[in-house]
Amino acid sequence: MEKIKEMEYMKQTKAQISFKPLLKLLVDNGMKTSELSKEAGIAPSTMTAIRAHQSVTLATVAKICTVLDCPIESVVEIVREE
């Protein structure tokens, strides 16, 4: 139910979650998403959601930031549609 509300809010505000910063960071560091998944204890299905730029929990983002030792803005951004 919460996921549906989140998706509706994002549609109404014409905003999109993007994990481009994370994907770029992984490429720059020569790390695969499967390696990050294993090190952070994140389910492969959650990594699939990240690659599809779908919403994930803040706890998941925090795990990623901890493993990569980086701030949240290095992982996710909000992109507003014009």
Helices and strands as residue ranges (DSSP letters): H 2-12, E 15-18, H 20-28, H 33-40, H 44-51, H 58-68, G 72-74, E 77-80
